[in-house]
Amino acid sequence: MTFTQVLKGFIVGLTILVGSVQAETIRIVVPFAPGGAADQAARVLEQTLTAYTQNNYVVEYRQGAGGAIGANYVAKSRGTETILMVHSLALVVNSLQSESGYSLEEFEPVATLGTLQLALITNPKSTVNTLTKLLSTTDPVFFGSSGNGSATHIAGEIFGSNTGVNMIHVPYKGEAAALTDVLGNNINLLFTAVNLVKDQPVTVLAVTGTKRSKDFPQVPTLQELGIKGFATSPNWLVLLSNSTADPRTLAVVKAAIGRALREDPDLFARIGVDTDRQRLYNTHQFMQSERQRIRKLLEKGK
């Protein structure tokens, strides 16, 4: 073996060693209880990024306060560690409240994972188990949500405001807990991701958006019914990081998500998330426009 061959072998071995040292274990924070849409998206990311990058990824739950606890944790993480987070509309809603403790500017946008179509569901035995009964009732109607300021909360408030139905909010620590109480007929209504109720024994009264759900083609959209405020999706998911995250690591993450979506366009669609690949990386502009929209909505509701 020549000296040149030995040197090449040493360089290859050193490269492998350095590469293994540089590999990171990156946390993906979910600021909500397990079982919801954010959790499902984080699990997809965990598997996808592990397959497409050299790093390791683990999902970590930091739930509470409608997603504000997890958001604050990531926002205030100033070290060199890269921390990812999957969040929803609640991120913007909470940022407009002085007690949230964070601002949108404290995050580094990574990707816009997509929008979620919501279903308005009830128990088949509920007193408002048809749209006619729901829209004509004068009794208080109790609706659940995944927490104050969540998209499921906002959707219920919009529905009540635009229909005149007396909606009473019952916050839960996650959509799964709220769904359990719908199944037990303990609350009347819940707005929740369509994907979460495909196989559940519930009555779907309507869906959000401009198109009917392929899973419930017989169910009308709220827009079809003439109920305003639901033409655009009430919920969405974005991927963010702490502001001090390594830009090189984030570049690798972005590239991996883009490649994965090119090879599998239905990557997030299988969990009910509609991804617009053309707007995958416009997360900063998207959240700013959502902040303006939600601020107007909240001011209108005062």
KEKE-3310 file (N, C-alpha, C; in steps of 0.2 Angstrom, whole numbers, plus 5000, padded with zeros to 4 digits):
npx = (5004:5003:5010:5001:4989:4987:4986:4974:4965:4966:4961:4947:4943:4944:4935:4923:4923:4922:4910:4901:4903:4898:4885:4868:4856:4841:4828:4810:4798:4782:4768:4756:4744:4747:4741:4734:4733:4746:4754:4754:4759:4772:4777:4777:4787:4798:4801:4803:4814:4824:4826:4831:4841:4857:4856:4848:4831:4819:4803:4796:4785:4778:4767:4752:4743:4736:4746:4756:4765:4775:4779:4784:4795:4803:4805:4813:4824:4841:4853:4866:4860:4849:4832:4817:4800:4783:4769:4753:4739:4736:4748:4749:4738:4740:4751:4746:4741:4745:4750:4756:4769:4779:4785:4781:4793:4803:4805:4813:4807:4804:4797:4781:4769:4756:4738:4723:4708:4694:4681:4665:4658:4647:4638:4629:4618:4615:4606:4607:4609:4608:4609:4598:4592:4603:4605:4593:4591:4588:4594:4608:4623:4636:4653:4668:4686:4704:4710:4711:4712:4716:4714:4703:4695:4694:4687:4674:4670:4668:4658:4648:4646:4643:4631:4622:4620:4620:4635:4644:4660:4671:4686:4699:4713:4719:4714:4711:4706:4694:4687:4684:4675:4664:4661:4656:4645:4645:4648:4642:4647:4661:4674:4686:4701:4698:4704:4705:4693:4689:4686:4678:4663:4654:4643:4645:4643:4646:4659:4675:4681:4682:4679:4671:4675:4685:4684:4671:4661:4647:4644:4641:4650:4653:4653:4644:4633:4630:4636:4647:4665:4672:4678:4692:4704:4702:4713:4731:4747:4764:4782:4794:4809:4821:4828:4841:4846:4857:4860:4865:4861:4847:4845:4848:4837:4827:4830:4828:4815:4809:4814:4808:4795:4794:4797:4787:4772:4761:4764:4761:4748:4742:4739:4729:4734:4735:4747:4755:4766:4772:4772:4780:4791:4788:4785:4787:4781:4768:4764:4764:4754:4743:4743:4739:4726:4720:4721:4712:4700:4699:4698:4685:4677:4676)
npy = (4994:5011:5027:5037:5030:5026:5039:5043:5034:5037:5050:5048:5040:5050:5059:5052:5050:5064:5068:5060:5065:5077:5075:5078:5077:5082:5091:5090:5101:5099:5108:5105:5093:5075:5066:5075:5086:5093:5085:5073:5078:5082:5069:5064:5072:5069:5055:5058:5067:5060:5050:5058:5066:5067:5068:5065:5064:5069:5069:5080:5084:5099:5105:5115:5130:5133:5131:5140:5138:5129:5137:5148:5142:5138:5150:5157:5150:5152:5146:5137:5126:5118:5119:5113:5117:5112:5122:5130:5140:5145:5150:5163:5169:5169:5177:5189:5192:5201:5193:5182:5182:5181:5185:5185:5188:5182:5169:5158:5156:5141:5131:5131:5120:5117:5119:5115:5106:5108:5099:5101:5093:5082:5073:5058:5057:5069:5084:5093:5087:5089:5100:5109:5108:5113:5126:5132:5131:5139:5136:5136:5131:5120:5120:5111:5113:5113:5121:5138:5151:5143:5136:5128:5134:5147:5145:5140:5152:5160:5154:5155:5169:5172:5165:5167:5157:5153:5150:5141:5141:5127:5124:5112:5101:5098:5091:5078:5075:5083:5077:5065:5069:5073:5061:5055:5062:5073:5086:5097:5101:5101:5108:5101:5093:5086:5073:5067:5062:5053:5039:5039:5037:5048:5062:5072:5088:5099:5106:5115:5127:5129:5118:5102:5089:5075:5064:5065:5067:5069:5079:5096:5111:5125:5137:5134:5133:5146:5152:5164:5167:5155:5152:5152:5142:5138:5134:5130:5123:5126:5125:5130:5137:5140:5157:5157:5146:5135:5141:5133:5120:5122:5125:5112:5105:5111:5109:5095:5093:5099:5090:5078:5081:5082:5070:5063:5069:5068:5068:5075:5076:5064:5065:5074:5087:5100:5104:5118:5118:5128:5138:5134:5139:5152:5156:5167:5178:5173:5171:5184:5190:5182:5186:5200:5197:5190:5199:5209:5201:5198:5211:5214:5205:5211)
npz = (5000:4995:5001:4997:4996:5009:5016:5009:5015:5028:5028:5024:5034:5045:5040:5041:5055:5060:5054:5062:5074:5073:5071:5077:5091:5089:5096:5094:5098:5104:5108:5113:5119:5117:5103:5095:5080:5079:5085:5077:5065:5070:5072:5059:5054:5063:5058:5045:5044:5051:5042:5030:5034:5043:5057:5073:5079:5091:5098:5109:5122:5128:5135:5138:5143:5131:5121:5124:5134:5128:5117:5123:5129:5118:5112:5122:5122:5121:5118:5109:5104:5092:5092:5087:5083:5082:5078:5079:5074:5086:5091:5085:5090:5104:5104:5103:5115:5130:5141:5136:5135:5124:5108:5090:5083:5090:5085:5073:5057:5049:5040:5032:5035:5032:5029:5039:5037:5046:5056:5061:5074:5083:5096:5091:5099:5104:5109:5099:5086:5073:5059:5058:5071:5078:5073:5076:5090:5106:5118:5128:5121:5123:5119:5115:5116:5111:5120:5127:5116:5106:5089:5088:5098:5093:5081:5086:5093:5082:5075:5084:5084:5071:5069:5079:5089:5105:5111:5123:5129:5133:5138:5135:5139:5126:5110:5110:5123:5123:5112:5118:5127:5119:5113:5124:5126:5134:5131:5118:5106:5095:5086:5076:5069:5053:5050:5062:5066:5057:5059:5069:5080:5078:5074:5059:5056:5048:5038:5037:5025:5007:5000:5000:5011:5006:5014:5020:5010:5009:5017:5020:5017:5029:5022:5011:5018:5021:5031:5038:5038:5037:5025:5023:5030:5047:5054:5055:5052:5057:5056:5067:5074:5088:5089:5090:5083:5074:5058:5048:5051:5051:5037:5032:5037:5031:5017:5018:5020:5009:4999:5003:5001:4987:4983:4989:4988:4996:5009:5021:5019:5022:5035:5036:5033:5022:5011:5003:4992:4985:4993:5004:5011:5015:5027:5037:5031:5030:5043:5048:5040:5045:5058:5057:5052:5063:5073:5069:5069:5083:5088:5083:5089:5102)
capx = (5000:5007:5008:4995:4983:4986:4983:4967:4961:4965:4956:4941:4941:4943:4929:4917:4923:4920:4903:4898:4903:4894:4878:4865:4850:4837:4821:4804:4793:4775:4766:4750:4744:4748:4736:4732:4736:4753:4758:4754:4764:4779:4779:4779:4794:4803:4803:4806:4820:4829:4828:4834:4847:4862:4854:4843:4826:4815:4797:4796:4779:4778:4760:4749:4741:4735:4752:4760:4771:4780:4781:4789:4801:4807:4807:4818:4830:4846:4859:4867:4856:4843:4826:4812:4793:4777:4764:4747:4736:4736:4754:4748:4732:4743:4756:4743:4739:4751:4752:4759:4777:4783:4782:4783:4799:4808:4806:4815:4803:4807:4792:4774:4767:4750:4732:4719:4701:4691:4675:4660:4655:4643:4637:4623:4612:4615:4600:4609:4613:4607:4610:4592:4592:4608:4604:4587:4590:4589:4597:4616:4627:4643:4658:4675:4692:4710:4712:4710:4716:4717:4710:4696:4692:4692:4682:4668:4668:4666:4652:4642:4645:4640:4625:4618:4619:4623:4640:4648:4667:4674:4693:4702:4720:4720:4708:4709:4701:4688:4684:4682:4668:4659:4659:4652:4639:4646:4647:4638:4650:4668:4678:4692:4703:4694:4708:4705:4687:4687:4684:4675:4656:4651:4640:4649:4638:4649:4667:4677:4685:4678:4678:4669:4680:4685:4682:4664:4658:4640:4644:4642:4654:4649:4652:4638:4627:4629:4639:4653:4670:4675:4680:4699:4705:4703:4719:4737:4753:4771:4788:4799:4815:4823:4831:4849:4848:4862:4857:4867:4856:4840:4846:4848:4830:4822:4831:4825:4807:4807:4815:4803:4788:4795:4796:4780:4768:4755:4768:4757:4741:4739:4737:4724:4737:4735:4753:4756:4774:4775:4773:4783:4796:4786:4782:4787:4775:4762:4762:4763:4747:4739:4743:4734:4719:4717:4720:4705:4695:4698:4695:4678:4673:4676)
capy = (5000:5017:5032:5041:5026:5027:5045:5044:5030:5041:5056:5045:5038:5056:5062:5049:5052:5071:5068:5057:5069:5083:5073:5081:5075:5088:5090:5094:5102:5099:5112:5102:5086:5070:5064:5081:5087:5095:5079:5069:5082:5081:5062:5063:5075:5065:5050:5060:5071:5055:5047:5062:5069:5063:5070:5061:5069:5066:5073:5082:5088:5105:5107:5120:5137:5134:5131:5146:5136:5127:5142:5152:5138:5138:5158:5159:5146:5156:5143:5135:5120:5119:5117:5114:5117:5112:5125:5131:5146:5147:5154:5170:5171:5170:5182:5196:5193:5203:5189:5176:5182:5180:5188:5181:5189:5178:5163:5158:5152:5136:5129:5131:5113:5117:5120:5109:5107:5106:5097:5103:5087:5082:5066:5056:5057:5076:5088:5097:5082:5091:5107:5112:5109:5117:5133:5135:5131:5145:5134:5136:5125:5119:5117:5110:5116:5111:5126:5145:5154:5138:5137:5125:5139:5153:5143:5140:5159:5163:5151:5158:5176:5173:5162:5169:5152:5154:5145:5142:5138:5123:5122:5105:5100:5094:5089:5071:5075:5086:5072:5060:5071:5073:5054:5053:5066:5077:5092:5097:5102:5102:5109:5097:5091:5080:5067:5064:5059:5049:5033:5040:5037:5055:5065:5078:5093:5103:5106:5122:5128:5130:5112:5097:5084:5069:5059:5066:5070:5071:5084:5102:5116:5130:5142:5132:5135:5153:5154:5167:5166:5149:5150:5150:5137:5141:5131:5128:5121:5129:5123:5135:5135:5146:5162:5156:5139:5135:5142:5127:5115:5124:5124:5105:5103:5114:5105:5088:5093:5100:5084:5073:5082:5081:5062:5060:5075:5067:5067:5078:5075:5058:5066:5079:5093:5102:5108:5121:5117:5134:5143:5131:5143:5159:5156:5173:5182:5170:5172:5191:5191:5179:5191:5205:5194:5188:5205:5212:5196:5199:5217:5214:5202:5214)
capz = (5000:4995:5006:4995:4998:5017:5017:5007:5019:5034:5027:5023:5041:5048:5038:5044:5062:5061:5053:5067:5080:5071:5071:5083:5092:5089:5099:5090:5103:5103:5114:5115:5122:5112:5099:5091:5073:5079:5087:5071:5061:5073:5071:5052:5054:5066:5054:5038:5045:5052:5035:5025:5037:5048:5064:5076:5081:5096:5100:5116:5124:5133:5134:5143:5142:5124:5117:5126:5138:5124:5113:5128:5130:5112:5111:5127:5122:5118:5117:5102:5102:5088:5094:5082:5086:5077:5081:5075:5074:5093:5092:5083:5094:5110:5104:5103:5122:5134:5146:5133:5136:5119:5102:5084:5081:5094:5082:5067:5053:5045:5035:5033:5034:5028:5033:5042:5037:5053:5055:5067:5076:5089:5097:5087:5104:5106:5107:5093:5082:5066:5058:5059:5078:5081:5072:5079:5097:5110:5124:5128:5117:5125:5114:5118:5112:5114:5125:5126:5110:5100:5083:5089:5102:5089:5077:5090:5094:5075:5073:5088:5082:5065:5068:5085:5093:5112:5112:5129:5128:5138:5136:5137:5138:5120:5106:5112:5129:5121:5108:5123:5130:5114:5113:5130:5126:5140:5128:5112:5099:5094:5080:5076:5062:5050:5050:5069:5067:5051:5061:5076:5080:5079:5068:5057:5054:5043:5037:5035:5019:5001:4996:5004:5013:5003:5019:5021:5004:5009:5022:5017:5020:5032:5017:5008:5022:5021:5038:5036:5042:5037:5019:5024:5035:5054:5058:5051:5056:5055:5059:5069:5078:5092:5085:5090:5080:5069:5051:5043:5053:5048:5030:5031:5038:5025:5011:5018:5020:5002:4995:5005:4998:4980:4982:4992:4989:5001:5015:5026:5017:5025:5042:5035:5032:5015:5010:4997:4991:4982:4999:5009:5015:5016:5034:5040:5028:5032:5050:5049:5038:5050:5064:5055:5052:5069:5077:5067:5072:5090:5089:5081:5094:5108)
cpx = (5004:5005:5002:4989:4982:4983:4976:4963:4960:4961:4949:4938:4940:4937:4923:4917:4920:4912:4899:4898:4898:4886:4874:4859:4846:4830:4816:4799:4786:4771:4759:4750:4745:4741:4733:4735:4744:4757:4759:4759:4771:4781:4781:4786:4799:4806:4806:4813:4826:4831:4832:4840:4851:4860:4849:4838:4821:4809:4797:4789:4780:4772:4757:4748:4740:4741:4757:4766:4777:4783:4786:4796:4806:4810:4813:4824:4836:4852:4860:4864:4850:4837:4820:4805:4788:4771:4758:4745:4736:4743:4753:4743:4736:4748:4753:4740:4746:4754:4755:4766:4781:4780:4784:4790:4805:4809:4809:4811:4807:4803:4785:4771:4761:4744:4728:4712:4698:4684:4671:4657:4651:4641:4630:4617:4611:4608:4601:4612:4611:4608:4604:4591:4597:4607:4597:4586:4591:4592:4605:4619:4634:4648:4665:4680:4698:4713:4711:4715:4718:4712:4703:4692:4689:4686:4675:4665:4665:4659:4646:4641:4642:4633:4620:4617:4623:4629:4644:4654:4669:4681:4695:4710:4722:4714:4706:4704:4694:4684:4681:4675:4663:4657:4655:4646:4639:4646:4644:4642:4658:4670:4685:4694:4700:4697:4707:4698:4684:4683:4680:4667:4653:4647:4643:4644:4640:4656:4668:4680:4680:4676:4676:4675:4679:4683:4674:4661:4651:4639:4645:4647:4650:4648:4645:4632:4626:4632:4646:4658:4674:4677:4688:4699:4706:4710:4725:4742:4760:4776:4793:4805:4816:4827:4839:4851:4853:4859:4859:4862:4849:4840:4845:4841:4826:4823:4828:4818:4805:4808:4810:4797:4788:4794:4790:4776:4762:4758:4764:4749:4738:4737:4732:4727:4738:4742:4753:4764:4776:4776:4776:4787:4794:4783:4782:4782:4769:4760:4761:4756:4742:4738:4738:4727:4716:4716:4713:4699:4694:4695:4687:4674:4673:4670)
cpy = (5006:5022:5036:5037:5026:5033:5046:5040:5034:5047:5054:5044:5045:5059:5059:5050:5059:5071:5065:5061:5075:5082:5076:5077:5081:5087:5094:5094:5102:5103:5110:5095:5081:5068:5069:5081:5089:5089:5074:5072:5081:5074:5061:5066:5071:5059:5052:5063:5066:5051:5051:5066:5064:5064:5065:5066:5065:5071:5074:5086:5093:5108:5112:5127:5138:5134:5136:5144:5133:5132:5147:5148:5139:5146:5160:5155:5150:5153:5141:5129:5122:5116:5118:5114:5117:5116:5127:5138:5149:5151:5161:5173:5173:5176:5189:5197:5195:5198:5183:5176:5181:5184:5184:5182:5185:5171:5163:5153:5147:5133:5130:5124:5113:5119:5114:5111:5104:5104:5099:5096:5087:5074:5064:5057:5064:5079:5092:5093:5083:5098:5112:5113:5114:5125:5136:5135:5138:5143:5135:5130:5125:5116:5117:5113:5113:5116:5133:5148:5149:5139:5134:5130:5145:5151:5142:5147:5162:5160:5154:5165:5177:5169:5164:5163:5154:5149:5146:5137:5133:5120:5115:5106:5096:5092:5082:5071:5078:5081:5067:5062:5072:5065:5052:5058:5071:5085:5092:5097:5102:5103:5105:5095:5085:5074:5064:5061:5055:5042:5033:5040:5043:5057:5072:5082:5097:5103:5113:5122:5129:5124:5107:5092:5078:5063:5059:5070:5072:5077:5091:5106:5121:5136:5140:5134:5142:5156:5157:5166:5160:5147:5148:5145:5140:5139:5130:5126:5124:5125:5129:5133:5141:5150:5161:5149:5140:5136:5136:5121:5116:5123:5116:5102:5105:5110:5098:5088:5094:5094:5079:5074:5081:5074:5059:5066:5074:5066:5069:5077:5069:5059:5073:5086:5095:5107:5111:5122:5124:5139:5140:5135:5151:5160:5163:5178:5180:5171:5180:5193:5188:5183:5197:5203:5193:5194:5208:5208:5197:5206:5218:5210:5205:5218)
cpz = (5000:5000:5004:4997:5006:5019:5015:5012:5026:5034:5027:5030:5045:5047:5041:5052:5064:5060:5058:5073:5079:5072:5078:5085:5093:5091:5094:5096:5101:5109:5116:5117:5116:5109:5094:5084:5074:5081:5081:5066:5063:5072:5064:5051:5057:5062:5048:5039:5047:5046:5031:5028:5041:5055:5066:5079:5086:5097:5107:5117:5129:5132:5139:5140:5134:5119:5119:5130:5133:5119:5117:5129:5124:5111:5116:5126:5117:5116:5110:5099:5097:5091:5089:5086:5081:5081:5077:5076:5081:5094:5090:5088:5101:5110:5104:5110:5126:5138:5143:5134:5131:5113:5096:5082:5085:5091:5075:5062:5049:5039:5037:5031:5030:5032:5034:5041:5043:5051:5062:5068:5082:5090:5094:5092:5106:5105:5101:5087:5074:5065:5060:5067:5081:5080:5074:5087:5101:5117:5123:5125:5120:5120:5117:5113:5115:5118:5123:5121:5105:5094:5084:5093:5097:5084:5080:5091:5087:5074:5077:5086:5076:5064:5074:5090:5100:5113:5119:5128:5134:5135:5139:5136:5132:5117:5108:5118:5127:5117:5113:5126:5125:5113:5119:5131:5132:5137:5121:5106:5100:5087:5080:5069:5059:5051:5057:5070:5061:5053:5068:5075:5082:5073:5066:5053:5048:5043:5035:5028:5013:4998:5002:5005:5009:5007:5021:5015:5004:5014:5019:5021:5024:5027:5013:5011:5023:5028:5036:5041:5042:5030:5019:5030:5042:5057:5052:5055:5053:5059:5060:5073:5083:5088:5085:5087:5075:5062:5047:5045:5050:5040:5028:5032:5033:5019:5012:5018:5012:4998:4997:5002:4990:4979:4984:4993:4994:5008:5021:5025:5020:5032:5042:5034:5024:5014:5003:4996:4988:4988:5005:5014:5016:5023:5038:5038:5030:5039:5052:5046:5042:5056:5063:5055:5058:5074:5075:5069:5079:5092:5088:5086:5101:5109)
residu = (MET:THR:PHE:THR:GLN:VAL:LEU:LYS:GLY:PHE:ILE:VAL:GLY:LEU:THR:ILE:LEU:VAL:GLY:SER:VAL:GLN:ALA:GLU:THR:ILE:ARG:ILE:VAL:VAL:PRO:PHE:ALA:PRO:GLY:GLY:ALA:ALA:ASP:GLN:ALA:ALA:ARG:VAL:LEU:GLU:GLN:THR:LEU:THR:ALA:TYR:THR:GLN:ASN:ASN:TYR:VAL:VAL:GLU:TYR:ARG:GLN:GLY:ALA:GLY:GLY:ALA:ILE:GLY:ALA:ASN:TYR:VAL:ALA:LYS:SER:ARG:GLY:THR:GLU:THR:ILE:LEU:MET:VAL:HIS:SER:LEU:ALA:LEU:VAL:VAL:ASN:SER:LEU:GLN:SER:GLU:SER:GLY:TYR:SER:LEU:GLU:GLU:PHE:GLU:PRO:VAL:ALA:THR:LEU:GLY:THR:LEU:GLN:LEU:ALA:LEU:ILE:THR:ASN:PRO:LYS:SER:THR:VAL:ASN:THR:LEU:THR:LYS:LEU:LEU:SER:THR:THR:ASP:PRO:VAL:PHE:PHE:GLY:SER:SER:GLY:ASN:GLY:SER:ALA:THR:HIS:ILE:ALA:GLY:GLU:ILE:PHE:GLY:SER:ASN:THR:GLY:VAL:ASN:MET:ILE:HIS:VAL:PRO:TYR:LYS:GLY:GLU:ALA:ALA:ALA:LEU:THR:ASP:VAL:LEU:GLY:ASN:ASN:ILE:ASN:LEU:LEU:PHE:THR:ALA:VAL:ASN:LEU:VAL:LYS:ASP:GLN:PRO:VAL:THR:VAL:LEU:ALA:VAL:THR:GLY:THR:LYS:ARG:SER:LYS:ASP:PHE:PRO:GLN:VAL:PRO:THR:LEU:GLN:GLU:LEU:GLY:ILE:LYS:GLY:PHE:ALA:THR:SER:PRO:ASN:TRP:LEU:VAL:LEU:LEU:SER:ASN:SER:THR:ALA:ASP:PRO:ARG:THR:LEU:ALA:VAL:VAL:LYS:ALA:ALA:ILE:GLY:ARG:ALA:LEU:ARG:GLU:ASP:PRO:ASP:LEU:PHE:ALA:ARG:ILE:GLY:VAL:ASP:THR:ASP:ARG:GLN:ARG:LEU:TYR:ASN:THR:HIS:GLN:PHE:MET:GLN:SER:GLU:ARG:GLN:ARG:ILE:ARG:LYS:LEU:LEU:GLU:LYS:GLY:LYS)
# end
